[in-house]
Amino acid sequence: MDVTCEVLGEGTHELDLAADATYGDVLAAVGLSTHEASVLVDDRPVPEDRPVDADSVRVIRLIKGG
């Protein structure tokens, strides 16, 4: 399954995910954990354990160290 993932403020990634991938897998594919980012579909957050059903998602970081 091909998914375009925009990490806000950091760029866009073209991901090739397994057919049974979850939105948590999307985060892992871009090097983020479910504790530091959320996936948005149509500008709404989706649960990390929900199967991917969109071909384009946005990721927003929740925390950033400093």
N, C-alpha and C positions, 0 to 999 in steps of 0.2 A: 504494500500500500504506500503510495507516494503522498507525502504531506508537506506543504510549505509552512514553515514555522518562523514567524517574525518574533525575535526577542527584542522587545522595545528598548531602544537606545543602544542596541548592540549588533543589529544586523539580521539578515534572513538566512535560513538554512533550508535546504531541500533534503527531506528525510525519506528513507526507504524503510518502512516499518513492517513488522510481521502482521499478518491478517488479523490476529487476535490482540494487537497492541492496545494498551490503555493510555490515557492521558499522562499517567505517571511515567510511562515508557517514553513519551515525547520529551518530558523534562530530562530524563536520564540521557536521551540521545543528544541533547544540547549541553550536557554537563551540569545540570542543576538538580537539586533535590526538591521534594515536595514541601520541605520546610522553608525554602527560600524563594519559591516562585509559584505562581498559579497560571494555569492555562485558561485562555478565554476563547470562546467560540461565539461569534456574533456579539462580541463585547460583553459576554456573560461568563462568569467563572463556571467551570465544569469540575465534577469530582475526579480525583486522580485515578480512581479504580473503574471509571466508566470507559467502555470500549471506544476507541477513536471512530467517529462517524463523520468527520469533516475533512475536507482536503486542504483547508487553510486555517491555521490557528495563530493566536498571538500569545506570547508569554510575557508576563509582567513580574519583575523581581519584587519580592516583598520586603527584603532586608538587604542592606549593603553595609559591609563593615567599613570602618574608617579609623 
